[in-house]
Amino acid sequence: MTTTQPSPGATAPVPLVEVTIDGITTEVPKGTLIIRAAEDLGIAIPRFCDHPLLKPAGACRQCLVDVAMPDREGNVRPMPKPQASCTMTVAPGMVVNTQLTSQTADKAQRGVMEFLLINHPLDCPICDKGGECPLQNQAMEHGRPVTRFHDVKRTYPKPLAISTQVLLDRERCILCQRCTRFSDEIAGDPFIELQMRGARQQIGTFDETVLGFTGEAPVGASELDAAGAPFASYFSGNTIQICPVGALTSAAYRFRARPFDLVSTPSIGEHDSCGAAIRIDHRRGVVVRRMAGEDPAVNEEWTSDRDRFAFRWQAAHDRLAAPMVRDGGELVETSWADALDVAATELASRRGSLAALPGGRGTLEDAQAWSAFTRRVLGTNDVDFRSRAYGGREEEALLASHVAGSGLTVTYGDLEHAHVLLAGLEAEEEAPTIFLRLRKGVLAGTARVTTVAPLRSRGATKMRADLLASVPGTEAEVLDAVASLGSAEQPGIILVGERLAAAPGAITAALRLAQRTGAKLAWVPRRAGDRAAVEAGLLPSLLPGGRPVTQTAARSEVAEAWGGDIPTEPGRDLAGILAALRSGALAGVVVGGVELGDLPDPVAAREALLAVREAGGLIVSLEVRASEVTELADVVFPVAPPVEKSGTFLTWEGRPRSFQAVFDTPAQSDADALAMLANELGVTLGTAPATAWRGTRVAKPSVSAPPPPSPGPGRAILASWRLMLDGARGQDLEPHLAGTARRSVAMMSPTTAADLGVEGAERVTLRGPAGETSYPLLVTNVADGVVWVPANPREDAAPIAALGVRIGEMVEVVR
């Protein structure tokens, strides 16, 4: 009997189909694969090519089962041959017998296993997959005890470097095509293809010198499969993880450990605000690899290469091991007790004339401690977590009125069924998990993407995004011109990246668009700790939970929770704090892991800290690794990296993502160090209020956009964003990962190149008030009058902040 039940995310009920598997009758939604229906009953059918997030392929044939179907008269008749359960969907009255109840299915599966093992090497003891290998496990369960193959196995030169990070041992490959399907269906990046036929068939990039071809490429070879083309993908590590046999291995992990030697700990990626679930594997106190964790609500089973491979920074040679105090002009290591005593004495003498720059790398617990410490110990609202270019009070008003305490207003699941407009956000580069969800929805036909940008990026192309071309500084005008967004089937969602704040009036225009169209609006920061910093009130006009500093009732709630009075007037933001330090209006600052090169004006930031030193002021730094701030600090407290502490990151959605410490070490978190310092001063840091503020919020921003600059002779408007793999210190000590980074180039339109007189040039130089740098030139489809360069390149080129020019400002371009 067929009934109906609602299907999650669907608008209409899905019919149920009755099917019998191994004598058990059940009902499953129409369109369910046999292998999934069996899983629902707890019946495991062996498989290699099947993956729940990839389209069926039927490539390995290991999942063969006996199937019988009713004929026209209703008689159940067996099909003449076993069928692949990973490609066949259930039908009414179908009877399935797996290897558990059918000798035919069992014999077929054992035959397939024997065939797969004919050429597969018996190198399990040295294979990286040994001990966690599906082929190894299923060969023991479904394979023959003795081989009947006595000839020479097929061999190839090995390994074949698909990229600097991914290595291929072709003789191990069983042609399941998981890697090629992932690259095509999920990441959208060209990968290796099936080559040749029959016994000589193999996976590989078409290359005459590697695969032994002569003449033209074989019929059917992909056009993307060009000779020598590297596997350039931000998600390449996923192919290693889903490979069922160890044919694909990681250059960084290869021969480093055996799975049974490893201790595994679930954790959360710390490089962005996406909150991807990961698994950290360590051996003898050293992290040797990270894997994607499974979380259907967030990252499903995928993660970016940055989250997977960039972890050695946490144990770098410049990791701070002990507190340091400046003595006679030099920093010297000392005990925690001595450093706390010195810092407490100096802070107490300057209370009321200090500020805090906590950065955006901390957990929610760290951010709450910073917020309480700033107000209760330093006695000020001079605090700003934003260590980047920002829009001043306009962005602050957005965060205080719309983001803080808002909860899960937009989720990853929403993105798959919406018309999403990206403003100031390059999803593939800045929020890779968002990119994968959007691409999934677009390919499924349930989502649509529109991007406001000066060019159609590679990521936008892979999402089939509509481009609303905008010159930096004209985003407000472009957003105001959008008449409609979304529909009943695809509700509108606006994702505002942190870069949009650099264009005055653009955030205000985004809010107008949301109000005009009924679309939801969400803010997507770049750093893992930024959303937590907003919730904790690490802004000059904001207290925890979205409470305005200026409201007495809001202050009273926080003061009661913290156990003491807090300042009543809004404080200075980042620019104001640096200016006050430079002028002497502030006598010191407490800094938390801020890289000066990330600030809007690194030169001015250095001058501000130098002015504090020269005036006899105080700089206290809480850092994991030595930095420019360390060289200028008076007291330095070493704090724990994510691998050595527990805590909670908040995703851009506002979703809590808790994780535990991988290693039990004496390292202190920011929250622990600040609590000890507060105790030294006789203050106990209380816990922030658990609920969001329900009273009157900070008013939404209302800023008019100024007219954009007009390019002059030899000048262009600067556009930029950070690439996923760039010069960030969190990617240090990862040479294999660095090899897959995209090349840093300067991009402009043919018209702009002609106007600047640089057409045909191999390189161009960009000059700003503070310096200059050069890039290879790429002439492509970019908005006229604009030059795009990466914000923080890996190569010798300087970051744009070193030029003294911000996004949307004019920069000189010369041949």
C-alpha positions in Angstrom: 0.0 0.0 0.0 1.3 3.4 -0.9 1.0 6.3 1.5 2.5 9.7 1.6 4.6 11.7 4.1 6.2 15.1 3.9 9.8 15.2 2.8 12.1 17.7 4.5 12.6 20.8 2.3 9.9 19.7 -0.2 6.7 21.5 -0.8 4.7 18.4 -1.7 4.4 15.0 0.0 6.6 12.2 -1.5 4.8 8.9 -2.2 6.0 5.9 -0.2 6.9 2.6 -1.9 6.7 -0.8 -0.3 9.7 -3.0 -0.8 11.0 -6.2 0.8 14.7 -6.6 1.6 16.0 -9.9 3.0 12.5 -10.8 4.0 11.8 -7.5 5.8 9.0 -5.4 4.3 9.3 -1.6 4.7 8.1 1.6 3.1 10.6 4.2 1.8 10.1 7.4 -0.2 9.8 6.9 -4.0 13.2 7.4 -5.7 15.2 5.8 -2.8 18.1 3.8 -3.9 18.1 0.1 -2.9 21.3 0.5 -1.0 19.8 3.4 1.1 16.7 1.4 1.8 18.8 -1.5 3.1 20.8 0.9 5.3 17.5 2.1 6.9 17.0 -1.5 7.9 20.5 -1.9 9.2 21.6 -4.1 6.4 25.1 -3.2 5.1 25.8 -3.9 1.5 29.5 -3.7 0.5 30.4 -0.8 -1.8 33.2 1.4 -3.0 32.0 3.9 -5.5 28.8 4.8 -3.6 28.8 7.9 -1.6 25.6 9.5 -0.2 26.6 13.0 -1.3 27.6 12.0 -4.9 25.5 10.9 -7.8 25.2 7.2 -8.4 27.8 5.8 -10.7 27.7 2.0 -10.5 31.4 1.9 -11.3 32.8 -0.7 -8.9 29.9 -3.3 -9.0 30.6 -4.4 -5.5 27.1 -3.8 -4.3 25.4 -6.4 -6.5 22.1 -7.8 -5.2 19.4 -10.1 -6.4 16.2 -8.2 -7.4 12.8 -9.6 -8.2 10.0 -7.4 -9.7 6.3 -7.9 -10.2 5.3 -8.4 -13.8 2.1 -7.1 -15.4 0.1 -9.9 -13.8 1.6 -9.2 -10.4 3.8 -12.3 -10.4 7.2 -11.5 -8.7 9.9 -12.6 -11.1 13.7 -12.4 -10.5 15.8 -10.3 -12.8 18.2 -12.4 -14.9 21.4 -10.9 -13.4 22.4 -9.3 -10.1 21.8 -5.5 -10.1 23.9 -2.6 -8.7 22.0 -1.5 -5.6 23.7 1.9 -5.6 22.1 2.9 -9.0 18.7 1.2 -8.9 15.7 2.8 -7.1 13.0 0.9 -5.3 9.7 0.0 -7.0 6.4 -1.1 -5.6 6.4 -4.8 -4.7 10.2 -5.2 -5.3 11.9 -8.0 -3.5 15.6 -7.7 -2.8 18.0 -10.3 -1.5 21.5 -9.1 -0.5 24.5 -11.2 0.2 23.0 -12.2 3.5 20.2 -14.2 2.0 21.2 -14.9 -1.6 24.0 -17.2 -2.7 23.9 -15.5 -6.1 24.5 -12.1 -4.7 27.2 -13.4 -2.4 29.0 -15.1 -5.3 28.7 -12.0 -7.5 30.2 -9.8 -4.8 33.0 -12.3 -4.1 33.7 -12.4 -7.9 33.9 -8.6 -8.1 36.2 -8.5 -5.1 38.5 -11.1 -6.7 38.5 -9.1 -9.9 39.4 -5.9 -8.0 42.3 -7.6 -6.3 43.8 -9.1 -9.5 46.0 -6.0 -10.0 45.8 -4.4 -6.6 49.1 -4.5 -4.8 49.4 -6.3 -1.5 51.2 -3.3 0.2 48.8 -2.8 3.1 51.6 -2.5 5.7 53.1 0.5 3.9 49.9 2.0 2.5 48.6 5.2 4.2 45.1 3.7 4.0 46.1 0.5 5.8 44.0 0.0 8.9 41.1 2.2 7.8 40.7 0.9 4.2 37.3 -0.2 2.9 38.9 -2.5 0.4 41.0 -4.1 3.1 38.0 -4.6 5.3 35.7 -5.9 2.6 38.3 -8.2 1.2 38.5 -9.9 4.5 34.7 -10.3 4.7 33.8 -10.9 1.0 37.0 -12.0 -0.6 38.4 -15.5 -1.4 40.9 -16.8 1.2 43.4 -17.8 -1.6 44.1 -16.0 -4.8 43.8 -17.7 -8.2 45.8 -15.1 -10.0 49.5 -16.0 -10.5 50.6 -13.7 -13.2 52.5 -10.4 -12.8 50.4 -7.5 -11.4 50.1 -4.3 -13.3 52.5 -1.6 -12.1 53.1 2.1 -12.8 55.7 4.7 -11.9 54.7 6.2 -8.6 53.6 8.5 -7.1 52.1 10.7 -9.8 51.8 14.3 -8.4 48.3 15.5 -9.2 49.3 18.6 -7.3 51.9 19.5 -4.7 49.4 18.2 -2.1 47.8 15.2 -3.7 49.8 12.2 -4.8 48.4 9.3 -6.9 49.5 5.6 -6.7 47.8 4.4 -9.8 48.3 0.7 -9.3 46.0 0.9 -6.2 43.2 2.6 -8.0 40.0 0.6 -8.5 38.4 3.1 -10.8 35.5 3.9 -8.4 35.5 7.5 -9.8 34.8 9.1 -6.4 37.5 11.6 -6.9 36.4 12.7 -10.4 32.8 12.9 -9.3 33.6 15.0 -6.3 35.6 17.4 -8.3 32.9 17.7 -10.9 29.8 17.7 -8.7 30.9 19.3 -5.5 34.0 21.5 -6.0 33.6 22.3 -9.7 37.3 22.0 -10.4 38.9 19.9 -13.2 40.5 16.8 -12.0 42.1 13.7 -13.4 40.0 11.6 -15.8 39.6 7.9 -16.8 42.2 7.1 -19.5 42.5 4.2 -21.9 40.2 1.1 -21.8 40.1 -2.5 -20.6 43.0 -3.8 -18.4 45.0 -0.7 -19.1 42.4 1.7 -18.0 43.6 4.1 -15.3 43.0 7.4 -13.6 45.4 10.1 -14.6 45.9 13.6 -16.1 46.4 13.2 -19.8 50.1 13.6 -20.3 52.1 11.7 -23.0 55.2 11.4 -20.8 53.3 10.0 -17.8 50.6 7.8 -19.4 52.6 6.6 -22.3 50.3 7.9 -25.0 51.6 8.9 -28.4 49.9 11.2 -30.9 46.6 12.9 -30.1 44.6 12.4 -26.9 42.3 9.4 -26.8 38.7 9.8 -27.9 36.6 11.1 -25.1 39.4 12.9 -23.2 38.1 16.0 -21.4 39.0 19.3 -22.9 39.9 20.4 -19.3 42.3 17.5 -19.1 45.2 19.3 -20.7 48.7 17.9 -20.7 50.4 18.7 -17.4 47.5 20.6 -15.9 47.8 20.6 -12.1 44.9 19.8 -9.8 44.3 23.4 -8.6 41.4 23.2 -6.1 40.7 24.6 -2.6 39.0 21.3 -1.8 41.5 18.7 -3.1 42.0 17.0 0.3 38.4 15.7 0.2 39.4 13.4 -2.7 42.0 11.9 -0.5 39.6 11.2 2.3 36.9 9.7 0.2 39.3 7.5 -1.8 38.4 4.0 -0.6 41.7 2.3 -1.3 44.6 4.7 -0.7 45.3 5.5 -4.3 45.2 9.2 -3.4 47.5 10.3 -0.6 48.5 13.5 1.1 52.1 14.7 0.4 52.1 16.1 4.0 50.9 12.9 5.7 52.4 10.2 3.4 54.3 7.6 5.5 53.9 9.7 8.6 51.8 7.3 10.7 49.5 4.3 10.7 45.8 4.8 11.6 46.0 2.5 14.5 48.9 4.6 15.9 46.7 7.8 16.0 44.5 9.3 18.6 41.5 11.2 17.1 39.7 14.2 18.5 36.7 16.0 17.0 37.2 19.7 16.6 36.2 22.8 14.6 38.1 24.6 11.9 39.7 27.8 13.1 40.5 29.6 9.9 37.1 31.1 9.0 33.7 31.7 10.4 32.1 28.7 8.7 32.6 26.4 11.7 33.4 23.3 9.6 33.6 20.1 11.7 37.0 18.5 11.5 38.8 15.5 13.1 42.3 16.0 14.5 44.6 13.0 14.5 47.8 13.1 16.5 50.6 10.7 17.3 53.0 11.0 20.3 51.8 14.6 21.0 52.2 15.8 17.4 49.3 16.5 15.1 49.9 14.6 11.8 46.7 15.2 9.9 43.2 16.7 10.0 40.2 15.2 8.4 36.7 16.5 7.5 34.1 15.7 10.2 30.5 14.9 9.4 27.9 17.4 10.2 24.9 17.6 7.9 23.8 20.9 9.3 27.1 22.7 8.5 29.8 21.2 6.3 28.2 17.9 5.5 31.3 15.8 5.0 33.6 18.3 3.2 36.1 20.9 4.3 38.5 23.3 2.6 42.2 22.5 2.2 43.0 25.4 4.5 41.0 23.8 7.4 42.5 20.3 6.5 46.2 21.1 6.0 47.0 24.4 7.7 47.6 23.3 11.3 51.4 23.4 11.8 51.3 27.1 12.7 50.1 26.0 16.2 53.5 24.4 16.9 55.7 26.8 15.0 59.3 27.6 16.1 58.2 31.1 17.2 55.5 29.8 19.5 55.7 31.7 22.8 56.6 29.4 25.6 56.7 31.6 28.7 55.6 35.1 29.8 58.0 37.9 29.1 58.6 41.2 30.8 60.6 44.1 29.4 63.7 44.7 31.5 66.3 47.3 30.6 64.8 47.6 27.1 64.9 43.8 26.4 62.1 41.2 26.8 63.1 38.5 29.2 61.3 35.3 30.0 59.8 35.1 33.5 57.3 33.3 35.6 53.5 33.7 35.4 53.4 35.1 38.9 56.0 37.8 38.1 54.5 38.8 34.8 51.0 39.0 36.4 52.4 41.2 39.2 54.2 43.6 36.8 51.2 43.8 34.5 48.7 44.4 37.3 50.8 47.1 38.9 51.2 49.0 35.6 47.5 48.5 34.6 46.3 49.8 38.0 48.3 53.0 37.7 46.8 53.7 34.3 43.2 52.6 34.8 40.8 54.8 32.8 43.4 55.7 30.1 43.7 52.2 28.6 42.1 50.5 25.6 41.7 46.9 24.3 42.3 45.5 20.9 41.3 41.8 21.3 41.3 40.8 17.6 38.9 38.2 16.1 40.7 34.9 16.7 39.2 33.9 20.1 36.4 31.7 21.2 33.2 32.9 22.7 34.6 32.3 26.2 37.7 34.3 25.3 35.6 37.1 23.9 33.3 37.3 26.9 36.4 37.5 29.1 37.9 40.3 27.0 34.6 42.2 27.2 34.4 41.9 31.0 38.1 42.6 31.5 37.9 45.8 29.4 34.9 47.2 31.2 35.6 46.0 34.8 39.4 46.1 35.0 40.4 48.7 32.4 37.4 50.8 33.2 36.7 51.8 29.5 34.5 51.1 26.5 37.5 51.8 24.2 37.5 48.3 22.6 37.2 47.1 19.1 37.8 43.5 17.8 38.0 44.5 14.1 41.6 44.1 12.9 40.9 45.0 9.3 39.5 47.7 7.1 36.0 48.5 8.2 33.2 51.1 7.9 33.4 52.8 11.3 30.1 53.6 12.9 28.0 52.3 10.0 29.2 48.8 10.3 29.1 49.0 14.1 25.4 50.1 13.9 24.7 47.1 11.7 26.4 44.7 14.1 24.7 46.2 17.1 21.2 46.5 15.6 20.9 43.5 13.3 23.6 40.8 14.2 24.2 40.7 18.0 21.7 38.5 19.8 19.8 37.7 16.6 20.3 33.9 16.8 19.9 31.6 13.8 18.1 33.8 11.3 19.8 32.4 8.3 21.3 28.9 8.1 23.2 26.7 5.7 20.1 24.8 4.9 18.3 28.0 4.0 21.0 28.8 1.4 20.2 25.7 -0.7 16.6 26.9 -1.3 17.0 30.6 -1.8 18.0 33.4 -4.2 21.2 34.5 -2.5 22.8 37.9 -3.2 26.5 38.2 -2.2 27.6 41.7 -1.3 31.2 42.3 -0.3 31.7 38.5 -0.1 33.7 36.2 -2.4 32.3 32.9 -1.1 34.9 30.5 -2.5 37.8 32.5 -1.1 36.4 33.9 2.1 33.7 31.4 3.2 34.3 28.0 1.5 31.6 26.1 3.2 29.0 28.7 2.1 30.4 28.3 -1.4 29.9 24.5 -1.4 26.3 24.9 -0.1 25.4 27.5 -2.7 26.9 25.5 -5.5 25.0 22.4 -4.4 21.7 24.3 -4.4 22.5 25.9 -7.8 23.3 22.5 -9.4 20.1 21.0 -7.9 18.0 23.9 -9.3 16.8 25.0 -5.9 19.1 28.0 -5.4 20.2 31.0 -7.4 23.2 33.3 -6.8 23.8 36.9 -7.6 27.0 38.6 -6.8 27.9 42.3 -6.5 31.5 42.5 -7.6 33.9 44.2 -10.1 34.5 40.9 -11.9 33.1 37.4 -12.3 35.5 35.4 -10.2 36.2 31.7 -10.7 34.0 30.9 -7.7 31.1 32.9 -9.1 31.5 31.1 -12.4 31.3 27.8 -10.7 28.1 28.9 -8.9 26.7 30.2 -12.2 26.1 33.5 -10.5 24.6 36.5 -12.1 27.0 39.4 -11.9 25.9 42.9 -10.9 29.1 44.7 -12.0 30.2 47.4 -9.5 33.1 49.7 -9.2 34.4 49.7 -5.6 32.5 52.6 -3.9 29.4 52.2 -6.1 27.9 49.2 -4.2 25.2 51.3 -2.6 24.1 52.5 -6.0 24.0 48.9 -7.4 22.1 47.6 -4.4 19.5 50.4 -4.6 18.9 49.5 -8.3 17.9 45.9 -7.4 14.1 45.9 -7.8 13.3 42.4 -6.5 15.1 39.5 -4.8 13.7 36.0 -4.4 10.3 34.4 -4.9 7.9 32.1 -3.1 10.0 29.1 -4.2 13.3 30.8 -3.6 13.2 33.4 -0.7 15.7 36.2 -0.9 18.8 36.1 1.3 21.5 38.9 1.4 24.9 37.8 2.6 26.9 40.9 3.6 30.6 40.2 3.8 32.8 42.3 6.0 34.4 44.0 3.0 31.1 45.8 2.2 31.8 48.0 5.2 34.7 49.6 3.2 32.1 51.3 0.9 30.3 54.1 2.8 26.6 53.7 2.5 26.7 50.2 1.1 25.5 48.5 4.4 22.7 51.0 4.6 21.7 50.2 1.0 21.8 46.4 1.8 19.4 47.0 4.7 17.1 49.0 2.5 17.1 46.2 0.0 16.2 43.7 2.7 13.4 45.8 3.9 12.2 46.6 0.3 12.1 42.9 -0.8 11.5 41.1 2.4 14.8 39.3 2.1 16.7 38.0 5.1 20.1 39.6 5.8 23.1 37.9 7.4 26.6 39.2 8.1 29.5 36.9 7.1 32.9 37.8 8.8 36.1 36.2 7.8 37.7 35.2 11.1 36.5 32.4 13.3 36.0 34.6 16.4 34.3 37.6 14.9 30.7 36.6 15.5 31.5 35.6 19.1 33.2 39.0 19.5 30.0 40.7 18.4 27.9 38.6 20.8 30.3 39.4 23.6 30.1 43.2 23.0 33.7 43.8 21.8 32.6 47.1 20.2 32.7 50.6 21.7 28.9 51.0 21.8 27.9 47.4 22.5 27.6 45.2 25.5 27.0 41.4 25.5 23.8 40.1 23.8 23.2 43.3 21.7 22.8 45.6 24.7 23.6 49.2 24.0 26.1 50.9 26.2 24.0 54.0 26.4 20.9 52.3 27.9 20.7 52.2 31.7 18.7 49.0 31.9 21.1 47.3 29.5 24.1 48.3 31.6 22.4 47.3 34.8 21.8 43.7 33.5 25.5 43.4 32.5 26.8 45.0 35.7 24.7 42.6 37.8 26.1 39.6 35.9 29.7 40.9 36.1 29.5 42.1 39.7 30.5 45.7 39.2 29.9 49.0 37.5 30.7 49.6 33.9 31.4 52.8 31.9 28.4 54.6 30.6 29.7 56.4 27.5 30.5 54.7 24.2 34.2 54.4 23.6 36.6 54.8 20.7 36.7 52.4 17.7 40.0 51.0 16.2 40.9 54.1 14.3 40.1 56.3 17.4 42.1 54.1 19.7 45.2 54.2 17.5 44.9 58.0 17.1 44.5 58.4 20.8 47.6 56.2 21.4 49.6 58.3 18.9 48.5 61.6 20.5 49.0 60.5 24.1 45.3 60.7 25.0 45.6 57.0 25.9 48.4 55.7 28.1 48.4 52.1 26.9 46.6 49.2 25.3 46.0 45.5 25.8 46.3 43.6 22.5 45.1 40.1 21.7 46.8 38.4 18.8 46.5 41.3 16.3 48.8 41.3 13.3 49.6 44.9 12.5 49.7 44.1 8.8 46.0 43.3 8.9 45.0 46.7 10.2 43.7 49.4 7.8 46.9 51.4 8.1 49.8 49.3 9.4 52.2 52.2 9.3 50.0 54.3 11.5 49.4 51.4 13.9 53.2 50.9 14.3 53.6 54.6 14.9 50.9 54.5 17.5 52.5 51.7 19.5 56.0 53.3 19.1 54.5 56.5 20.5 53.2 54.6 23.5 56.7 53.1 24.1 58.4 56.5 23.8 56.0 58.1 26.2 56.5 55.5 28.8 53.1 53.9 28.3 52.1 50.3 28.6 51.5 47.6 26.0 50.3 44.2 27.2 50.1 41.4 24.6 48.3 38.1 24.7 49.7 36.0 21.8 50.3 32.5 20.6 53.3 33.3 18.4 55.8 36.2 18.4 54.7 39.1 16.2 55.4 42.8 15.6 53.4 43.6 18.7 55.7 41.3 20.7 58.7 43.4 19.8 57.0 46.5 21.2 55.2 45.0 24.2 56.1 45.6 27.8 54.5 42.4 29.1 53.7 39.3 26.9 51.5 36.5 28.0 51.6 33.3 25.9 48.1 31.9 25.2 47.0 28.5 23.9 46.2 27.8 20.3 42.9 26.0 19.5 44.5 22.6 19.7 45.4 23.2 23.4 42.2 24.6 24.7 38.5 23.9 24.7 35.9 26.5 23.8 33.1 27.5 21.5 33.3 29.2 18.1 30.2 30.9 16.7 29.6 30.5 13.0 28.5 33.4 10.8 25.0 32.0 11.4 25.4 32.4 15.2 25.5 28.6 15.6 27.6 27.5 18.7 30.4 25.0 17.7 32.0 23.6 20.8 35.3 21.7 20.8 37.6 20.1 23.3 41.3 20.4 23.7 43.4 17.9 21.8 46.4 18.1 24.1 46.3 18.6 27.9 49.1 21.2 28.4 49.7 24.0 30.9 48.9 26.6 28.2 46.3 29.2 29.2 43.5 30.4 27.1 42.8 34.2 26.7 40.0 33.8 29.2 42.2 32.1 31.7 45.0 34.6 31.4 42.6 37.6 31.7 40.9 36.0 34.7 44.3 35.6 36.5 45.2 39.2 35.7 41.9 40.4 36.9 42.3 38.4 40.1 45.7 40.0 40.6 43.8 43.4 40.6 41.2 42.1 43.0 38.4 41.8 40.4 36.5 38.6 39.6 35.3 38.4 36.0 31.6 37.4 36.0 29.7 35.6 33.3 27.9 37.6 30.6 24.1 37.5 30.6 22.9 34.4 28.9 19.9 36.0 27.1 19.8 38.4 24.2 18.7 42.0 24.8 15.0 42.5 24.3 14.8 46.2 24.8 15.5 49.0 22.4 18.4 48.3 20.1 21.0 50.6 18.6 19.4 52.4 15.6 20.1 50.9 12.2 22.7 52.7 10.1 21.7 55.5 7.8 24.6 56.6 5.8 24.6 58.3 2.4 27.1 57.0 -0.2 29.6 59.7 -1.3 30.3 60.0 -5.1 32.9 57.4 -6.1 36.3 58.6 -7.2 36.8 59.1 -10.9 40.0 57.5 -12.4 42.5 60.0 -13.5 45.5 59.8 -15.8 47.6 56.8 -14.9 45.3 55.9 -12.0 42.7 53.3 -11.3 40.3 52.4 -8.5 41.6 49.6 -6.3 39.6 46.4 -5.9 40.7 43.5 -3.8 39.9 40.6 -1.5 41.9 38.0 0.3 42.5 34.7 -1.4 41.9 31.6 0.7 45.5 30.6 0.4 47.6 33.7 0.9 50.2 35.1 3.2 48.3 34.6 6.4 50.4 33.4 9.3 47.9 30.6 9.9 49.3 28.9 6.7 52.9 29.0 7.8 55.1 25.9 7.5 52.7 24.3 4.9 54.8 24.1 1.7 52.6 21.5 0.1 49.5 23.6 0.6 51.3 26.7 -0.6 51.9 25.0 -3.9 48.2 24.9 -4.6 47.7 28.6 -4.0 46.5 30.7 -7.0 49.0 33.0 -8.6 48.8 36.6 -7.6 48.1 38.9 -10.5 46.8 42.3 -11.3 43.6 42.2 -13.3 42.0 44.9 -15.4 39.8 45.3 -18.5 41.3 45.8 -22.0 39.9 49.4 -21.9 41.5 50.2 -18.6 44.8 48.7 -19.7 44.7 50.8 -22.9 43.8 54.0 -20.9 46.7 53.3 -18.5 49.1 52.5 -21.3 50.0 49.1 -20.0 48.4 46.9 -22.7 50.9 44.1 -23.6 52.9 44.6 -20.5 54.0 41.5 -18.6 53.9 43.2 -15.2 52.5 46.4 -13.7 53.5 48.4 -10.6 51.0 49.8 -8.2 52.0 52.9 -6.2 50.4 54.4 -3.2 51.3 57.0 -0.6 53.2 54.4 1.6 54.9 52.3 -1.0 54.7 50.3 -4.2 54.5 46.7 -5.4 54.4 44.9 -8.8 52.3 42.0 -10.2 52.0 40.1 -13.4 49.2 41.6 -15.5 46.1 39.7 -16.6 43.8 41.5 -18.9 40.3 40.1 -18.5 36.6 41.1 -17.8 36.8 43.6 -15.0 34.8 46.7 -14.5 36.4 49.6 -16.4 38.6 51.9 -14.4 39.3 49.2 -11.9 42.5 47.3 -11.1 42.1 44.1 -8.9 44.9 42.6 -6.9 44.9 40.1 -4.0 44.9 41.7 -0.5 47.6 39.6 1.1 49.6 37.7 -1.5 52.0 34.8 -0.8 54.6 36.0 -3.2 57.1 38.8 -2.9 54.3 41.4 -3.7 53.4 43.6 -0.7 49.8 43.5 0.7 47.7 46.4 -0.3 47.7 47.8 3.2 51.4 48.5 2.8 50.6 50.8 -0.1 48.7 53.1 2.1 45.6 52.7 -0.1 42.3 51.1 0.8 39.7 49.4 -1.4 37.8 51.9 -3.4 40.6 54.5 -3.4 42.8 55.6 -6.3 46.1 53.9 -7.0 48.8 54.7 -9.6 49.4 52.0 -12.1 52.5 52.1 -14.3 54.1 49.7 -16.8 
